[in-house]
C-alpha cells in the first residue's frame, strides 16, 4: 500500500483560500465538481499535525503531545485529543463543515501529557477521525493515522529523576499473543513492572476488551509481606498493592507483580485478538511520597495481546475481535478514499485474494458478517428514528413478494437483518438479483443476501452514496416448494430475529419499536385458484432448464420464452393438457447468453418466471 505524507503548510493555505472562495457558492455540495481535483480524504489529512513540547526534551522531562491545526482551515474545529482505551491508542476527533462561511482565523491546539520520558527514540501513531457535517445529509467520517517521531536526550545538564514505569507488560512482545484461548476457556497472563526506586505501595487499573473478560487478579506467588485489594470495573479491575512495614517492592527492569486470569467469551470469533492494558496510576515510597511515573523507552502505548485460537479474519478491520456491520462501514469508507491507510491497520483488505481492494472484497467480507453473532446489548444504542417493517404481501406469478423496509436510513452506513421462516415450505431469494450478484436497491444502497441455510435469511446492505431517501427496501421473492396446501401444519411466519444496524460513524444502533413478523400465505394466489408455474431449475443454466406447470383443470396451455424486448424466441408448449402437474424443458442451445422470461398463458391467466442463460455456468 502506498503511503501519503502531510501537505506543506503553503499547500494548506492555498486549499483553505480555495475553500473560502467556494463556500459562498450555493452549488457547492458534498462531492461537487469543484472539489474533484482535491479528494476530500486527502484534504482532511492536511488540516492538522503533531508536535511536542518542549521541542527538544531531556530524560526525565514531562513531554506534552499537541494536536495543532495547520494554519486556519475554514470550518475545521478540534473536538478532542487523548488516549482511547477502546482503541489502545491516542485518538483525535475533528469536526469539519465543507460548505460554510467562516472568515475568522483561529488556529486551535489540543494537548495531552505523555508524562516523564526516559532517554531514547519515541514513535507515536495516533488515530484521527474527521467528522464531516453536511446538512441536511447525515454526517460521515474520514479515518487516517498520523505519526510523529522524536528523540529524548540522555544528558541535558543534570541527572534525570528516578521513576516508576507507568505501563505494565507481559513476558511477550505486544505483536505476539500472550495467551491463546479457545472460546469459553481461561488462562493466566503474568504482568510485570519496571522501577528505578523501591516502592511501598502502588495502584492502577487493568482493562480487557471484548471478546475477553478479566475474571480474576492475584499476586505473584513469590511475593511475601505484600497485599492486594481490587475492585471490579466495567472493563476489568482497579487494584491496590501495599507492603507491610519494612517491606518494599524492589527496583528492577522486569519485576513480576500480578497474574491476570482472562477468559475468552463463548461467542468469541475464531482468530480474534484484543489488547489488554495495565497501568500504574500512582506509586509511593516508604514515607508516603509520590514517585514520578515515566513511560517505557521507545513505546508510548504498551498493551498485552490476547488471542482466540484459530485463523484470524482479515475482515475485522477495526480490530475489535468481532465481525459486524461496523467493519463494513470502515471498508466502504476506505473504498471512497483515494488511497488506503499506510500504517498496516487499513480497512482496505484483500478478502478475495486478487491483489486488489474493490467492491468484491466488501461482499466477500459481508458473507461472514451476515452470519455473525448479534452485537452485545451494552454496545447498542436505541434510536427511535430507525425502524423495520413489512409491506402487505402480494403475489407475482408463483412467487409471494415480501418487502422489508428499513426507515431512518440516512443515519446508517450498513445494515444486517436476520429473518427466520419455515424452510421446508419456502425457497427465498432477493428479488431482482442477477446471476453475478444483486441489483442495487437505489443509488445509495447495495444489497446482499445469504439464503444458503434453510429456514434462515441474512440480509445485508452497505451505503455507497449520500443522496438517497431516508429508507431502503429489501424485496424478497418467496417461492412455495411443491405448491403446499393452505392448511399445511406448523408455524408459517416470517420473523425478524435481529436488526444489526451501523451508524455512519460505525456505532451500533437498534430500532426502539419491536421487530416485525408476518404470516406467509400458502396455496392459492389471487390471480388463479391453483394455476402454478414453478421457478426454473437450474437457474442460471447453460443449455437447458426445466419448469413445472400445475393445471387445476383441462385447459389449453401456451408456454413460451421471450427476450427482454418482449419478442417470442421459443415455444415450449402450445396444446391442451389435462389437469395435474406437467414438467417442461427449454433447450436454449441456440440462444445467446442473457435474461429471458418464461410466459405461461392459460384461459386468459398469465404467469411468468425469469431465467438467466450463462453458457459458462455449471448447472
N, C-alpha and C positions, 0 to 999 in steps of 0.2 A: 504494500500500500504506500502511496506517495505521501510525504509529509508537507505541511504548509507552515510557514513562519508568519509572525505578526507583520502587518504592514508598517512601513516607515511612518513616523508622525506626520510628515508632509502629505503622505497619501491619505491619512485620516482627515486632515484639514480639508483637502480637496473634496473628499467624499462628503464631509459634513456640509460644506458650502453647496454642493450639488443637491443634497437632500433638502436644505433650507429653501433653495430656489424652487424645487419641485413641490414642496409641501403646500404651497399656495394654490396649486392646480387641483380642481375637484376631480379631474380624470385620473389622478394618481391613486392606484389601489394595489392591494397585495398581488404581486406577480405582474404588475402593469409593464408595458413595453419599455417605459423609461428606465427601469432598473435592470433590464435584461443584461446589460453589459457588466453589471456588478452583482453576482449571485448573492442573495440575502445571507446565506450561510457564511460566505467569505467576508461580507461586510460586517456581520456581527462579531467576527473574530478580531476586528480592528478596534473595537470600542475600548478595550481595557488591556492593561498589562500588570505585571507583578514587580514589586521592588521590596527591598529590605531596609530596615533602619536599626542600627547605624549601617551606613553603606559598606564599611569595612570593619566588621565585628572582630573582637578578640575572644579567646577562650574564656568562658565564664560570663560573657556579656549576655544580657537579655535581648533577644532579637525579635523584632516586630515585622511581620509579613503584611504588606499592604496591597490591596487591590485598587488600582488607580485608573481613572478614565484618561484616555489618550486625547488631550485637547478637550473640546466641548462638543461631542457628537450630539445632535439635537434629539430631544425627547428620549434620551437614554438616562436611566437612573439606577444606581446601585441599591439593591434591596437588602441583601445580607451576604455575609462572608464569615466563614468559620468552619470548625471541624464538624463533619456529618457522621454520626455513629452508624447510620443506615448504610452508608457507602464506604465507611472506614477510610475516608479521605477528607481533604479540605475542599469545601464546595462554595461557590459563589452564585448568587441569584441576581439577575439583571432584568429590569423592565425596559421595553422598547416599544414606542408607538411610531411606526413608519410614517404615517400621514398625520402631521400635526403642525402647529405654528408656535414654535418656541424660539424666541430671539435672544434670550439671555444666555450668557456663557458662565456656567458654574461647574467647574470640574470637581467631581466628587472623589472621595477616597474612603475606603473602609479598611480597618486594621484588625489583626489578631496577634496575640503573643505566642511565639514559639518557645518561650522560656529561655533559660540559660543553656547555651550550647557549648559542647566541648570542641576542641580544635579538630578540623577536618573539612571534608567536602560534603556539602549537603545538596540534594536534588529534591525539589518539591514538585509533585504533579497534582495540580488542582483540577476539579471538575466544575466547569462553567455551564450554566443554563440561562439562556436568554429567552424570556417570555415575551412573545410578540403579541401586542394588543392591536387588533384591527376591527374596531366596532363598525357595523353590528355583527361581524363574523366572530366566531369563537376564537379564544386565544390558542396559539400554537407555540411550540418550543423548539429552540435550536440548542443542541448539545455539542460541546467541544472541550478539550483538555488543554490547560495552559501550564507549561513548565517553567521553573526557574532553578538555576543552579548558582551556588555561591560558596565562598571559602570563609572559614573561621580560622583566624591566625592563632598560632600556638603561643607566641610571646609578644605581647604588646606593651611592655613596660612594667609588668608585675605578675606574680603567680595568680592563676585563676582560682576562685574559691572551690573548695571541695564540695561535692554534691552527690545526691542520690538520683539515679536514673529514673525518670518518670514512667517509662514503658516497661512492663514485664514481658517476658518472651518465653517460648518453648525451646525444646532442645533440637528443633529442626528449622531450616530457613522458611520464611513465610510463603515462598512459592511452592513448597512441598507440603504434603499432608502430615500434620502432627498426629492424627489418628484417622483411620478409615473404618467406618461402621456400616453394617447392613441396616436397612430400615428397621426401627424398633430396638436396635442393640445399643449398648452403653460402653464407654471406655474412659480411662483416666488420661488427663493431659497434665504433665508436670509444668509448673510455672516458676521462672527464675527472675531474680532481680540483680542489679549492679549497684554498688555503692562504694564511695571513696572514704566513708566515715562510718563508725559504729552507729547502730540505730536501736533506740529503746522502744519505739512504737511507730506504727505507720497505719494508714488507712487508704482504701482505694475502692475501685469498682471493677466488675467483670461483666461484659455484655456478650451474649451469644444470640445471633440472629437465626431466623428460620432457614433451613428445616431442622435445626438442632435446639436442644434445651439443656440448660445448666441444672442438673438435678442434685448435685452435692458439691461441697467445698470443704477440704480438710487440710490440716497442716502436714508438711513433710515429716516422715517418720523419724528422722534423725534429730529433730528439734526437741530440746528439754527446757523447761522453765519458760516456755512461750505459749501464749494462749490465743485463741481465735474466736471472735464474735462476728456474726454475719446477719444480714437482713435481706430478705428476698425483694427484688425489684421486678418490674415487668419484663426486663430482658435478661436478668441474671441475679447477681448478688452485689450488695455493698458490704464490705468487710473491714474489720479492725483487728490488727495483730499487736499485742503488747507483751512485754517481758517482765519477769519477776525482778525485784530489786537486785542489782548487781549483775544482771544478765543483759547482754546486748546481742543483737544480730550483727555478726562480724562483717567488715567490708570485704569486697571481693568482686571479681569480674563475672562470676556465674554462681549465684547462691540460690539453692533450691528452697522455696518458701511454701508453696501451695500445691495441692493436687485438685484439679477441677474434673469432676465427673460429668461427662457430656453424653446425652442420649440423642440418637437420630430419631426423629418422629416417624411413626408408622407410614405416613404418606410421603416420606422424603423421596424425591425423584432420584432415579439411578444416576450416579455420576455427579450429583450436585455437590457444591462446596460453598462454604461461608467462612467469614473471617471473625474469629473471637478476639475481642480487645480486652486487655487487662492493664490498668493504670494505677499508679500510686498517686494519690491526690494530696497527701500530707505525710511528712516524716518528722520525727522528733528525736533529740538526743536525750541523755540521762537527766539533764537539767530542765527538760521541758521546752527547750528552744527549737524552733522550726529549722529544719535543714533545707538548704537550697535544693530544688529539683532541676535536673537537666535532662537533655534528650540524647539518646544513643547516637554515637557518631555515625554519619552518613545516612541515617534514616530518620525521617520526621514522623512517619506513621508506621508503627510496629504492630503487627497482628499475627495471630496464630490460625493457620488454615485447618478447617475441619472438613472431612470429605465423606461422602456416601459411596459405598462400593459400586463398581460398575463404570461403564464408559460415560463420560460427561457429554451433555448435549451442546452442540455449537449454537443452538437456538436460544439458550439462556443468556441473551445479550446484555441484560442488566445485572447479571451475576448475583441474583438474589436466591439462587438454589431452587427455583421452580420455573416451569413453563406456563405462561399465561398471556393474556392479551397485552400486558404492558410491554412484553418483548416485541410483539407485532408493531406497537406504536413506535418503539425505538427504531425498528428496521425500516418502517415506512419513512421516518424522519431522515434516516441515512440515505434512502433512495432519492429523496429530494435534494440532498446536499450535492455540491459539485464535485466533492471528493470525500473519501472516507476519513475517519479519525486516524491519527498516526501513532497512537500510544499503545496499541496492542489490545485495547478493550473496545474496539469499534463494533457497532451493531451491524456492520456490513459483512455478514457471514456467508460463506460459500456452502450452503446447505446441500446443494445437489452436486457438488464437487466438479463443476465445469469450469473452474478458474475464473469465474465472473460473478459479480453480485447484481441481480436484477429481480424482477417481479417473481420469477420462478423460484427463487430462494425463499421469498416470503411465503409462498404457497407450500413449499417443501416443509418449512418450519410449522406452518399452520396445521399440517396433518397431525403432528404430535400435540400441538396446543389444543386442538379441537377436542381431543380425548383426555386432556389433563384434568386433574382434580379441581374442584371449585376452590376459590380463594378462601383463606381463613376469615371468619366473621369479623375479627378485630382489625382486619386490614381493609374493610369495605366501608364506604361512605354512602348513606342512603340519600338519594336525590329524588324529590317529588316531581321534578320536571321530566324525568325519564320513566317510560312505561312500555310494556309489551302487551299486544292484543292480537286477537284473531278476527279476520273479516268473516262475514257469513259465508258458509261453504257453497260451492256451486260445481256443477258437473261440466266437463268438456269432453265429449265423447265418452270413452271408457275411464277417464281419469276424474277423480274428485280433487278439486283445486282448493288448497289451503293457503291463505295469505297471512303471514306472520309479520306484524308491523312493530317497529321499534320507534317510539316517539322520543323527541328531545335529542335527535341525532347530531345536532350542531355542536353539542358538548362532548361528543365521543370521537375517539381516534381509532377504536377497534371494538369488536363485539363478538362474543361467543354465546350461543344459545344451545341448551341441551334439552331434547324432547324425547318422550317415550311413547310408543304405540304398540298395538298387538302385531308383532312381526309375522305371525302365522297367517294373517289375513290381508296384509297390505304390503306393497312394494313402493317405497317413496323415491323421488328424485327431485332435484332442483329444476323447476320448470324453466324452459328456455336455454338449458345448458347445451353446449356443443361437445362433440367428441374430444376436442382438445382442452376443454375447460368451460367454466360457466361464463355466461354473458354478463356484462356489468349491469347492476341494478339501475344506476344513473351515472352522471358524470363524476360523482364523488366516491361512491362505494363499490367495491369489488367483492362479490360473494364467494364463499367456499362452503362445501358441503361434504360430510362424511356419513354415508349410509351403509357402510360395509358391515356393521354389526346389526343383525336383525333385531328389531324392536327398539333401536336407538337411532336418533338423528342428531348429528352435531352440525350446527350452522355457524359459520364464521364470516365476518366481514371486516375489511380494512379500508380506512379512508385514504383515498389517493388525491383528493381535491379539496377545495374550500368554498365552493359556490352552490352546493346542492341545498335541497329543502331540509326542514327540521325533522324529517322522518325518512326511513327507508324500509323496504319490504322484501322479505324472502318469500318467493312464490313456489310452493311445493305441489307436485302432482302425485297424488296417492292412487296407485293402481290396484284394484282388488285382485287377489290371487284366486284363480279358478271360479270367479263370479260367485262368491258365497251368498247364502240366503240372508235376508234381513234379520231373521231371528237366530243368527249364529250365536252359540254360547260364549260367555266370557265378557270381560270389560272391553269396550270398543272405543276408548277415549284416546285422544292425542293430548298428552300432558307436558307442560313446560316444567322440567325439573330444576333448571337454574339458568340465570342470566348473568354472565360474566362480562361486564362492560367496562371499558377503559376510557377515562377522560383524555383530552388532548395532551395533558401533561403526564399521562401514564398512571394516574391514581385510579384505583378500582372503585366503581360506584355500582349501586344496585337500585332497582325501582322501589319506591315506597309502597305502591299498590301490589296486591297479590299477583303472582304469575298465573296466566290463563290456562285453561284446558277446554277441549271441545269434543263433542260426541261425533264420531265419524259415521256417516250414513252408509250402510252396506245394502247392496241389492240394486233395485230398480232406479235408474236415473230418470229425471223428469221428462227427458225427451222421448223415451220409449220404454214400455213395460219391461222387456227382457232382452232387447236387441243389444248385443255387445260385440265390440271389436277389441281384441286383446292387443297389448303392445307387441312390437316386433321383437323376435328373439332369433339370433343375436342382434344387437343394435348398439354401436355401429357394426357393420358387416362388410365382407369383402366381395362376395359374389352373390350369395342368396340369403334370404331371411324368411321367416315363417310367421303367419298370423292365424288367429283362431276367431271365427265368427260364430256367435250363438244366435240362432233364429227362434223366436217364440212360436212361429207357425210357418207353414209352407208359404214361400214368397219368392218373387223374382229378385235376384241379387246382382248388383253391379259393383265389382271391386276393382279399382284401377289405381295406378300410380301417376302422380302429377309432379311436375317440377315446380320451382318457386315462382315461375311466371304463370302457373295455372294450366300449363299445357299437359294433356294426357300423353304419357310416353310409353305406357304399358297397360294392358288389360289382363288382370289376373283371373277374374271370373265374370261371366255375363250369361246367367242361366237361372232357372228356377230350382230351388233346393227345398228339401223337406225340413220340418222343424228339428232342431238339435244343434250339435256342435260340429263345425266343419273347419278343418285346417286347410290353409292355402299357403303356397310358397311362391315368392317372386324371385326369379333368376335374373339378376341385373347385370349379367356379364357384359352386355353391350352398352351399358350406361356409363356416364362419366362420374367421377367422384363428386360428392356434394350432398345437399339436403333434399329430401323428397317427402311428399305427403301421400299416404295410402288413404284413399277415399272410399267409404262403403255407403252405398245408397240402396235402401230397401223401403219400398212403398212410400216414398217421399221423405223418409227419415235419413239423415246423413250423419255419419260418424267419420272421424279422421284420426290418423296417427302419423307422427313424424318419424322418419328414419334417416340414417346417415350412412352413405356408402364411402368407405375408405379401403381401397383395394390393398393397401399395405397392412391392414389390421387383421389380427388373428380373430376368428370367430369364437 
